[in-house]
Amino acid sequence: MANLMTATSFVKQQILEELKQGNMDALKDLPPIIAMECGIALQNEVGQQEVEQLNSEALGKTMLERMADTGIKEQIIKRIEEEKKGTS
């Protein structure tokens, strides 16, 4: 387990080095939580330690707006309605 943690730490350091050089492609294909950890680590490293509290209401509204833009919202609603009809 220690080897995995060391490897993970090494990979994150490599990603941070790429980000410092402006290579945003280093985040490509990473799980969102890892990308977020790298972003927070980079902010902490450059001194931006003030983290704003997330407003869950505003976040929810933004997510719904983005979903509406992509048509996913309609697909989800349609799927839910179909499932309700199937169970009725």
N, CA, C and O atoms as a Tinker XYZ file with bonds, in Angstrom:
   352  protein
     1  N      0.829000   -1.194000    0.000000    73     2
     2  CA     0.000000    0.000000    0.000000    64     1     3
     3  C      0.873000    1.257000    0.000000    63     2     4     5
     4  O      0.528000    2.269000   -0.609000    81     3
     5  N      2.001000    1.173000    0.689000    73     3     6
     6  CA     2.894000    2.332000    0.751000    64     5     7
     7  C      3.441000    2.661000   -0.637000    63     6     8     9
     8  O      3.609000    3.829000   -0.985000    81     7
     9  N      3.720000    1.615000   -1.431000    73     7    10
    10  CA     4.222000    1.845000   -2.787000    64     9    11
    11  C      3.184000    2.550000   -3.642000    63    10    12    13
    12  O      3.525000    3.416000   -4.448000    81    11
    13  N      1.904000    2.180000   -3.470000    73    11    14
    14  CA     0.826000    2.825000   -4.224000    64    13    15
    15  C      0.724000    4.302000   -3.851000    63    14    16    17
    16  O      0.568000    5.161000   -4.719000    81    15
    17  N      0.812000    4.584000   -2.558000    73    15    18
    18  CA     0.720000    5.972000   -2.103000    64    17    19
    19  C      1.899000    6.786000   -2.625000    63    18    20    21
    20  O      1.735000    7.945000   -3.008000    81    19
    21  N      3.088000    6.182000   -2.639000    73    19    22
    22  CA     4.272000    6.870000   -3.158000    64    21    23
    23  C      4.116000    7.129000   -4.651000    63    22    24    25
    24  O      4.449000    8.210000   -5.135000    81    23
    25  N      3.611000    6.139000   -5.377000    73    23    26
    26  CA     3.401000    6.296000   -6.814000    64    25    27
    27  C      2.363000    7.368000   -7.092000    63    26    28    29
    28  O      2.540000    8.197000   -7.985000    81    27
    29  N      1.270000    7.350000   -6.320000    73    27    30
    30  CA     0.222000    8.348000   -6.490000    64    29    31
    31  C      0.764000    9.741000   -6.228000    63    30    32    33
    32  O      0.475000   10.675000   -6.976000    81    31
    33  N      1.541000    9.881000   -5.178000    73    31    34
    34  CA     2.137000   11.172000   -4.843000    64    33    35
    35  C      3.072000   11.633000   -5.956000    63    34    36    37
    36  O      3.077000   12.810000   -6.317000    81    35
    37  N      3.857000   10.715000   -6.496000    73    35    38
    38  CA     4.782000   11.044000   -7.578000    64    37    39
    39  C      4.025000   11.521000   -8.812000    63    38    40    41
    40  O      4.410000   12.507000   -9.441000    81    39
    41  N      2.942000   10.814000   -9.158000    73    39    42
    42  CA     2.140000   11.181000  -10.329000    64    41    43
    43  C      1.530000   12.564000  -10.132000    63    42    44    45
    44  O      1.535000   13.384000  -11.050000    81    43
    45  N      1.009000   12.821000   -8.944000    73    43    46
    46  CA     0.425000   14.140000   -8.674000    64    45    47
    47  C      1.475000   15.231000   -8.796000    63    46    48    49
    48  O      1.183000   16.314000   -9.304000    81    47
    49  N      2.696000   14.964000   -8.336000    73    47    50
    50  CA     3.765000   15.956000   -8.459000    64    49    51
    51  C      4.087000   16.215000   -9.931000    63    50    52    53
    52  O      4.327000   17.355000  -10.330000    81    51
    53  N      4.090000   15.159000  -10.727000    73    51    54
    54  CA     4.342000   15.316000  -12.158000    64    53    55
    55  C      3.239000   16.150000  -12.809000    63    54    56    57
    56  O      3.512000   17.012000  -13.645000    81    55
    57  N      2.002000   15.887000  -12.422000    73    55    58
    58  CA     0.873000   16.645000  -12.962000    64    57    59
    59  C      0.994000   18.111000  -12.562000    63    58    60    61
    60  O      0.781000   19.000000  -13.386000    81    59
    61  N      1.338000   18.366000  -11.293000    73    59    62
    62  CA     1.509000   19.745000  -10.833000    64    61    63
    63  C      2.590000   20.465000  -11.623000    63    62    64    65
    64  O      2.431000   21.635000  -11.970000    81    63
    65  N      3.688000   19.774000  -11.909000    73    63    66
    66  CA     4.758000   20.388000  -12.693000    64    65    67
    67  C      4.262000   20.760000  -14.092000    63    66    68    69
    68  O      4.586000   21.832000  -14.603000    81    67
    69  N      3.483000   19.883000  -14.704000    73    67    70
    70  CA     2.922000   20.163000  -16.028000    64    69    71
    71  C      1.972000   21.362000  -15.968000    63    70    72    73
    72  O      1.992000   22.219000  -16.852000    81    71
    73  N      1.146000   21.417000  -14.930000    73    71    74
    74  CA     0.207000   22.536000  -14.784000    64    73    75
    75  C      0.943000   23.851000  -14.587000    63    74    76    77
    76  O      0.533000   24.877000  -15.131000    81    75
    77  N      2.015000   23.833000  -13.824000    73    75    78
    78  CA     2.808000   25.050000  -13.607000    64    77    79
    79  C      3.370000   25.577000  -14.922000    63    78    80    81
    80  O      3.564000   26.782000  -15.085000    81    79
    81  N      3.629000   24.674000  -15.853000    73    79    82
    82  CA     4.157000   25.072000  -17.158000    64    81    83
    83  C      3.041000   25.444000  -18.126000    63    82    84    85
    84  O      3.293000   25.766000  -19.287000    81    83
    85  N      1.805000   25.396000  -17.635000    73    83    86
    86  CA     0.673000   25.805000  -18.459000    64    85    87
    87  C      0.056000   24.690000  -19.282000    63    86    88    89
    88  O     -0.792000   24.953000  -20.135000    81    87
    89  N      0.460000   23.460000  -19.046000    73    87    90
    90  CA    -0.060000   22.331000  -19.814000    64    89    91
    91  C     -1.346000   21.810000  -19.169000    63    90    92    93
    92  O     -1.295000   20.965000  -18.276000    81    91
    93  N     -2.483000   22.305000  -19.616000    73    91    94
    94  CA    -3.773000   21.893000  -19.064000    64    93    95
    95  C     -4.165000   20.489000  -19.543000    63    94    96    97
    96  O     -5.046000   19.856000  -18.961000    81    95
    97  N     -3.513000   20.012000  -20.593000    73    95    98
    98  CA    -3.787000   18.655000  -21.078000    64    97    99
    99  C     -3.396000   17.600000  -20.048000    63    98   100   101
   100  O     -3.811000   16.445000  -20.153000    81    99
   101  N     -2.600000   17.992000  -19.054000    73    99   102
   102  CA    -2.199000   17.052000  -18.007000    64   101   103
   103  C     -3.419000   16.568000  -17.215000    63   102   104   105
   104  O     -3.378000   15.497000  -16.609000    81   103
   105  N     -4.497000   17.347000  -17.218000    73   103   106
   106  CA    -5.710000   16.970000  -16.493000    64   105   107
   107  C     -6.650000   16.109000  -17.327000    63   106   108   109
   108  O     -7.614000   15.546000  -16.809000    81   107
   109  N     -6.366000   16.012000  -18.611000    73   107   110
   110  CA    -7.239000   15.270000  -19.516000    64   109   111
   111  C     -7.326000   13.804000  -19.102000    63   110   112   113
   112  O     -6.318000   13.176000  -18.779000    81   111
   113  N     -8.532000   13.277000  -19.116000    73   111   114
   114  CA    -8.815000   11.876000  -18.800000    64   113   115
   115  C     -8.608000   11.503000  -17.336000    63   114   116   117
   116  O     -8.698000   10.326000  -16.985000    81   115
   117  N     -8.333000   12.478000  -16.480000    73   115   118
   118  CA    -8.233000   12.184000  -15.048000    64   117   119
   119  C     -9.635000   12.167000  -14.448000    63   118   120   121
   120  O    -10.521000   12.883000  -14.916000    81   119
   121  N     -9.840000   11.356000  -13.418000    73   119   122
   122  CA   -11.124000   11.434000  -12.714000    64   121   123
   123  C    -11.298000   12.840000  -12.136000    63   122   124   125
   124  O    -10.319000   13.452000  -11.710000    81   123
   125  N    -12.524000   13.358000  -12.116000    73   123   126
   126  CA   -12.749000   14.728000  -11.643000    64   125   127
   127  C    -12.179000   14.994000  -10.251000    63   126   128   129
   128  O    -11.666000   16.084000   -9.998000    81   127
   129  N    -12.260000   14.035000   -9.359000    73   127   130
   130  CA   -11.777000   14.262000   -7.996000    64   129   131
   131  C    -10.264000   14.446000   -7.974000    63   130   132   133
   132  O     -9.748000   15.242000   -7.190000    81   131
   133  N     -9.553000   13.720000   -8.823000    73   131   134
   134  CA    -8.095000   13.857000   -8.898000    64   133   135
   135  C     -7.736000   15.211000   -9.506000    63   134   136   137
   136  O     -6.818000   15.881000   -9.034000    81   135
   137  N     -8.453000   15.611000  -10.546000    73   135   138
   138  CA    -8.203000   16.916000  -11.169000    64   137   139
   139  C     -8.445000   18.038000  -10.160000    63   138   140   141
   140  O     -7.692000   19.010000  -10.106000    81   139
   141  N     -9.508000   17.891000   -9.360000    73   139   142
   142  CA    -9.819000   18.907000   -8.354000    64   141   143
   143  C     -8.722000   18.946000   -7.283000    63   142   144   145
   144  O     -8.316000   20.026000   -6.853000    81   143
   145  N     -8.246000   17.783000   -6.857000    73   143   146
   146  CA    -7.167000   17.730000   -5.871000    64   145   147
   147  C     -5.915000   18.414000   -6.400000    63   146   148   149
   148  O     -5.237000   19.140000   -5.671000    81   147
   149  N     -5.615000   18.180000   -7.665000    73   147   150
   150  CA    -4.440000   18.813000   -8.266000    64   149   151
   151  C     -4.612000   20.326000   -8.330000    63   150   152   153
   152  O     -3.669000   21.074000   -8.072000    81   151
   153  N     -5.815000   20.775000   -8.674000    73   151   154
   154  CA    -6.084000   22.213000   -8.725000    64   153   155
   155  C     -5.948000   22.863000   -7.361000    63   154   156   157
   156  O     -5.378000   23.947000   -7.241000    81   155
   157  N     -6.468000   22.210000   -6.338000    73   155   158
   158  CA    -6.371000   22.745000   -4.978000    64   157   159
   159  C     -4.914000   22.751000   -4.525000    63   158   160   161
   160  O     -4.453000   23.711000   -3.908000    81   159
   161  N     -4.193000   21.673000   -4.832000    73   159   162
   162  CA    -2.779000   21.614000   -4.458000    64   161   163
   163  C     -1.989000   22.729000   -5.133000    63   162   164   165
   164  O     -1.114000   23.338000   -4.517000    81   163
   165  N     -2.298000   22.992000   -6.393000    73   163   166
   166  CA    -1.616000   24.064000   -7.114000    64   165   167
   167  C     -1.941000   25.422000   -6.508000    63   166   168   169
   168  O     -1.051000   26.257000   -6.346000    81   167
   169  N     -3.205000   25.649000   -6.171000    73   167   170
   170  CA    -3.599000   26.903000   -5.529000    64   169   171
   171  C     -2.872000   27.084000   -4.199000    63   170   172   173
   172  O     -2.382000   28.171000   -3.894000    81   171
   173  N     -2.806000   26.021000   -3.421000    73   171   174
   174  CA    -2.118000   26.096000   -2.135000    64   173   175
   175  C     -0.640000   26.381000   -2.319000    63   174   176   177
   176  O     -0.038000   27.115000   -1.535000    81   175
   177  N     -0.064000   25.805000   -3.346000    73   175   178
   178  CA     1.360000   25.983000   -3.604000    64   177   179
   179  C      1.701000   27.415000   -3.999000    63   178   180   181
   180  O      2.760000   27.926000   -3.636000    81   179
   181  N      0.806000   28.065000   -4.743000    73   179   182
   182  CA     1.078000   29.440000   -5.177000    64   181   183
   183  C      0.547000   30.470000   -4.189000    63   182   184   185
   184  O      0.673000   31.675000   -4.403000    81   183
   185  N     -0.046000   29.982000   -3.109000    73   183   186
   186  CA    -0.445000   30.898000   -2.046000    64   185   187
   187  C     -1.901000   31.273000   -2.022000    63   186   188   189
   188  O     -2.310000   32.030000   -1.142000    81   187
   189  N     -2.699000   30.790000   -2.931000    73   187   190
   190  CA    -4.130000   31.091000   -2.929000    64   189   191
   191  C     -4.830000   30.046000   -2.064000    63   190   192   193
   192  O     -5.333000   29.039000   -2.562000    81   191
   193  N     -4.850000   30.309000   -0.761000    73   191   194
   194  CA    -5.374000   29.325000    0.170000    64   193   195
   195  C     -6.818000   29.598000    0.559000    63   194   196   197
   196  O     -7.446000   28.776000    1.226000    81   195
   197  N     -7.336000   30.717000    0.160000    73   195   198
   198  CA    -8.719000   31.057000    0.500000    64   197   199
   199  C     -9.663000   30.293000   -0.419000    63   198   200   201
   200  O     -9.698000   30.527000   -1.627000    81   199
   201  N    -10.414000   29.390000    0.159000    73   199   202
   202  CA   -11.349000   28.576000   -0.606000    64   201   203
   203  C    -12.764000   29.047000   -0.289000    63   202   204   205
   204  O    -13.168000   29.097000    0.873000    81   203
   205  N    -13.499000   29.388000   -1.322000    73   203   206
   206  CA   -14.874000   29.837000   -1.140000    64   205   207
   207  C    -15.766000   28.653000   -0.827000    63   206   208   209
   208  O    -15.546000   27.545000   -1.318000    81   207
   209  N    -16.777000   28.898000   -0.005000    73   207   210
   210  CA   -17.768000   27.876000    0.271000    64   209   211
   211  C    -18.660000   27.709000   -0.956000    63   210   212   213
   212  O    -19.047000   28.692000   -1.588000    81   211
   213  N    -18.978000   26.479000   -1.282000    73   211   214
   214  CA   -19.859000   26.232000   -2.411000    64   213   215
   215  C    -21.294000   26.522000   -2.009000    63   214   216   217
   216  O    -21.756000   26.088000   -0.953000    81   215
   217  N    -21.979000   27.243000   -2.844000    73   215   218
   218  CA   -23.387000   27.506000   -2.627000    64   217   219
   219  C    -24.147000   26.415000   -3.367000    63   218   220   221
   220  O    -24.238000   26.435000   -4.594000    81   219
   221  N    -24.695000   25.455000   -2.610000    73   219   222
   222  CA   -25.307000   24.287000   -3.246000    64   221   223
   223  C    -26.508000   24.678000   -4.106000    63   222   224   225
   224  O    -26.781000   24.031000   -5.117000    81   223
   225  N    -27.219000   25.723000   -3.717000    73   223   226
   226  CA   -28.372000   26.164000   -4.504000    64   225   227
   227  C    -27.906000   26.711000   -5.861000    63   226   228   229
   228  O    -28.481000   26.387000   -6.900000    81   227
   229  N    -26.873000   27.532000   -5.838000    73   227   230
   230  CA   -26.341000   28.100000   -7.078000    64   229   231
   231  C    -25.707000   27.008000   -7.931000    63   230   232   233
   232  O    -25.819000   27.031000   -9.157000    81   231
   233  N    -25.047000   26.059000   -7.291000    73   231   234
   234  CA   -24.435000   24.957000   -8.018000    64   233   235
   235  C    -25.504000   24.119000   -8.710000    63   234   236   237
   236  O    -25.350000   23.740000   -9.871000    81   235
   237  N    -26.591000   23.830000   -7.990000    73   235   238
   238  CA   -27.692000   23.060000   -8.572000    64   237   239
   239  C    -28.305000   23.772000   -9.761000    63   238   240   241
   240  O    -28.595000   23.155000  -10.786000    81   239
   241  N    -28.503000   25.090000   -9.618000    73   239   242
   242  CA   -29.087000   25.884000  -10.701000    64   241   243
   243  C    -28.174000   25.860000  -11.933000    63   242   244   245
   244  O    -28.639000   25.702000  -13.061000    81   243
   245  N    -26.891000   26.018000  -11.700000    73   243   246
   246  CA   -25.926000   26.007000  -12.798000    64   245   247
   247  C    -25.910000   24.657000  -13.502000    63   246   248   249
   248  O    -25.875000   24.589000  -14.731000    81   247
   249  N    -25.936000   23.577000  -12.711000    73   247   250
   250  CA   -25.947000   22.238000  -13.309000    64   249   251
   251  C    -27.200000   22.022000  -14.155000    63   250   252   253
   252  O    -27.121000   21.448000  -15.241000    81   251
   253  N    -28.357000   22.479000  -13.665000    73   251   254
   254  CA   -29.590000   22.347000  -14.445000    64   253   255
   255  C    -29.519000   23.140000  -15.743000    63   254   256   257
   256  O    -29.979000   22.678000  -16.788000    81   255
   257  N    -28.939000   24.334000  -15.673000    73   255   258
   258  CA   -28.787000   25.144000  -16.881000    64   257   259
   259  C    -27.875000   24.447000  -17.889000    63   258   260   261
   260  O    -28.160000   24.437000  -19.087000    81   259
   261  N    -26.780000   23.867000  -17.403000    73   259   262
   262  CA   -25.868000   23.162000  -18.312000    64   261   263
   263  C    -26.536000   21.934000  -18.903000    63   262   264   265
   264  O    -26.341000   21.609000  -20.074000    81   263
   265  N    -27.330000   21.253000  -18.078000    73   263   266
   266  CA   -28.040000   20.079000  -18.576000    64   265   267
   267  C    -29.049000   20.486000  -19.644000    63   266   268   269
   268  O    -29.218000   19.788000  -20.644000    81   267
   269  N    -29.718000   21.614000  -19.431000    73   267   270
   270  CA   -30.697000   22.089000  -20.409000    64   269   271
   271  C    -30.005000   22.417000  -21.731000    63   270   272   273
   272  O    -30.551000   22.176000  -22.808000    81   271
   273  N    -28.808000   22.965000  -21.633000    73   271   274
   274  CA   -28.059000   23.322000  -22.827000    64   273   275
   275  C    -27.694000   22.101000  -23.662000    63   274   276   277
   276  O    -27.605000   22.191000  -24.887000    81   275
   277  N    -27.485000   20.966000  -23.013000    73   275   278
   278  CA   -27.028000   19.783000  -23.733000    64   277   279
   279  C    -28.154000   18.834000  -24.111000    63   278   280   281
   280  O    -27.937000   17.883000  -24.862000    81   279
   281  N    -29.350000   19.079000  -23.600000    73   279   282
   282  CA   -30.470000   18.206000  -23.895000    64   281   283
   283  C    -30.557000   17.000000  -22.981000    63   282   284   285
   284  O    -31.468000   16.183000  -23.116000    81   283
   285  N    -29.623000   16.878000  -22.057000    73   283   286
   286  CA   -29.611000   15.741000  -21.138000    64   285   287
   287  C    -30.820000   15.787000  -20.217000    63   286   288   289
   288  O    -31.401000   14.753000  -19.886000    81   287
   289  N    -31.191000   16.984000  -19.810000    73   287   290
   290  CA   -32.329000   17.127000  -18.897000    64   289   291
   291  C    -33.574000   16.480000  -19.493000    63   290   292   293
   292  O    -34.279000   15.735000  -18.813000    81   291
   293  N    -33.839000   16.766000  -20.755000    73   291   294
   294  CA   -35.011000   16.199000  -21.412000    64   293   295
   295  C    -34.916000   14.683000  -21.488000    63   294   296   297
   296  O    -35.912000   13.984000  -21.301000    81   295
   297  N    -33.722000   14.174000  -21.763000    73   295   298
   298  CA   -33.529000   12.730000  -21.831000    64   297   299
   299  C    -33.789000   12.071000  -20.480000    63   298   300   301
   300  O    -34.419000   11.015000  -20.414000    81   299
   301  N    -33.313000   12.684000  -19.413000    73   299   302
   302  CA   -33.518000   12.140000  -18.067000    64   301   303
   303  C    -35.002000   12.152000  -17.714000    63   302   304   305
   304  O    -35.527000   11.163000  -17.202000    81   303
   305  N    -35.679000   13.264000  -17.986000    73   303   306
   306  CA   -37.112000   13.365000  -17.694000    64   305   307
   307  C    -37.879000   12.313000  -18.486000    63   306   308   309
   308  O    -38.772000   11.657000  -17.950000    81   307
   309  N    -37.534000   12.153000  -19.754000    73   307   310
   310  CA   -38.209000   11.163000  -20.599000    64   309   311
   311  C    -37.997000    9.756000  -20.053000    63   310   312   313
   312  O    -38.934000    8.959000  -20.009000    81   311
   313  N    -36.784000    9.450000  -19.642000    73   311   314
   314  CA   -36.469000    8.128000  -19.099000    64   313   315
   315  C    -37.242000    7.878000  -17.803000    63   314   316   317
   316  O    -37.752000    6.778000  -17.587000    81   315
   317  N    -37.331000    8.892000  -16.942000    73   315   318
   318  CA   -38.066000    8.757000  -15.688000    64   317   319
   319  C    -39.548000    8.521000  -15.968000    63   318   320   321
   320  O    -40.176000    7.667000  -15.342000    81   319
   321  N    -40.102000    9.280000  -16.909000    73   319   322
   322  CA   -41.518000    9.115000  -17.260000    64   321   323
   323  C    -41.768000    7.725000  -17.839000    63   322   324   325
   324  O    -42.786000    7.105000  -17.531000    81   323
   325  N    -40.858000    7.229000  -18.672000    73   323   326
   326  CA   -41.003000    5.885000  -19.238000    64   325   327
   327  C    -40.944000    4.819000  -18.152000    63   326   328   329
   328  O    -41.687000    3.839000  -18.194000    81   327
   329  N    -40.051000    5.018000  -17.175000    73   327   330
   330  CA   -39.945000    4.067000  -16.082000    64   329   331
   331  C    -41.213000    4.069000  -15.233000    63   330   332   333
   332  O    -41.662000    3.022000  -14.767000    81   331
   333  N    -41.785000    5.259000  -15.039000    73   331   334
   334  CA   -43.037000    5.348000  -14.267000    64   333   335
   335  C    -44.171000    4.635000  -14.991000    63   334   336   337
   336  O    -44.974000    3.944000  -14.363000    81   335
   337  N    -44.240000    4.802000  -16.318000    73   335   338
   338  CA   -45.268000    4.138000  -17.104000    64   337   339
   339  C    -45.080000    2.628000  -17.060000    63   338   340   341
   340  O    -46.056000    1.878000  -17.026000    81   339
   341  N    -43.847000    2.190000  -17.060000    73   339   342
   342  CA   -43.544000    0.761000  -17.042000    64   341   343
   343  C    -43.889000    0.101000  -15.713000    63   342   344   345
   344  O    -44.216000   -1.085000  -15.667000    81   343
   345  N    -43.815000    0.880000  -14.624000    73   343   346
   346  CA   -44.118000    0.313000  -13.295000    64   345   347
   347  C    -45.570000    0.496000  -12.899000    63   346   348   349
   348  O    -46.021000   -0.075000  -11.905000    81   347
   349  N    -46.311000    1.293000  -13.672000    73   347   350
   350  CA   -47.729000    1.558000  -13.329000    64   349   351
   351  C    -48.619000    0.452000  -13.780000    63   350   352
   352  O    -49.832000    0.513000  -13.574000    81   351
